Amino acid sequence: MPGLTLALHGLASLRDAAGATEVDLPAAAMLAELAGVDVVRLAVSEDLKPVREDDIRDVRRAARRLELRLPPSQALVKVALEGRPHRVVLAAEGRAPGAPAAPLDLSGRGAPLEPVVRTLAEAGIPSCAVVAPDLDAVKRVHAESIPALEFYTGSLVDLPPSERGPELERLGDAVRLASKLQLAIGLGGGLSFRNLTEVLTTCPAAEWVTIGRSALARGFLVGLDRALRDLRARIA
């Protein structure tokens, strides 16, 4: 059964956008874990908005397992080293603060990953790369000695059902190669209650799924505990 990672930074976005000072990220993290979430994730951007350093510190104290998602910059690596997450997920900067992760550019034009990965590894913090479901991207992650990857599914799930088949097949091929190379495999980006089963059926080797805004939005309707328990049951 895949593990469930909950991206909580959407709550930080709500706090800043609405001035909702009663948003309690540590409490949400603890409630999420009680409801069956395995890992809590926070996205950190260069300007430390909407997730702040004190958010990282407070959630790290409250959660059993915390991941930080961030672009591969030395400035944010310093934040990660101070925050001591259980893992750092490297991704391209989102289009807006707290937005879903974008896959890394592994063509050689983007920022080099090796110094970042090495610094984290020396501090005992494993890394993971968010990548497009592409065979070349999988090979590059393996070549960079990154032990885990998370396939970005955001582009795929937005397609009309009639156009989704070839992209699901492409995702399945990439997952099989990653499994052959003994990389840890996750899925994330645009996943929801509506499309999760279809994607997981294509990727039985996936070890975790990451869901954020969809789970939080459902939580506004039925309560966060109920929403996460329903989600946990969906991926069981």
C-alpha positions, 0 to 999 in steps of 0.5 A, a space after each residue: 500500500 502506498 504511503 500518503 504524504 500531505 502537502 500542508 503549505 496550502 494552509 499557509 497560503 490561506 493564512 497569508 491571503 485571508 489574514 487567518 491568524 488562527 491557522 495552526 500548521 502544527 495542529 494540522 500536522 498532528 491531526 493529519 498523522 492521527 488520520 493516517 497521513 505518513 508524511 507532512 510536507 511544506 513547500 519553501 520558496 526563496 522569499 520564505 513566503 507563505 511558509 516561514 522558518 518558524 513554520 518549519 521549526 514548529 511543524 518539525 516539532 509536531 510531526 513525526 515525519 516532515 519533508 521540505 520541498 524547495 528549489 535546489 538553491 544553496 540559500 534554501 539548503 541552509 534553511 533545510 539544514 537548520 530545519 532538519 527535515 526527514 527528507 528534502 524534495 527538490 523541485 522547480 519553483 512554483 508559478 506562485 507561492 504555495 503553488 504545486 511543484 513543477 518538475 526540475 529541468 534535468 537537461 543541463 540548463 537548470 541549476 546543478 543538483 550534485 552540490 545540493 544533494 551532496 551537502 544534504 547527504 553529508 548532513 544525513 538528509 536524504 533527497 528526492 527529485 520531482 521530475 517529469 514522467 520521462 525516461 531520460 529524467 529517470 536516468 539523470 536522477 540515477 546518474 546524480 545519485 539521488 535515491 528517490 524521485 517523485 513523478 509530476 502528474 499535474 500535466 497528465 491529470 488535467 488532460 481530457 480522458 480521451 487524451 490521457 491514455 498515452 500519457 499514462 502509458 508514458 508514466 508507467 514506462 518511467 515508473 518501471 525504469 525507476 523501479 529497475 534502477 532501484 529508485 524510491 518512487 512517488 507520485 504527486 501533482 494535481 492528484 485528487 479523489 477523482 483521478 487517484 485510482 486511475 493513476 495508481 492502477 498505472 503505477 503499482 510500484 509507487 511507494 507514496 502519493 502526495 496530495 495537497 489542495 484537493 485534500 484540504 478543499 475536501 476538508 473544508 466540507 467534511 472536516 480534515 480528519 474525515 477527508 484524510 481517512 477517506 483518502 487513506 482508504 482510497 489508496 489502501 
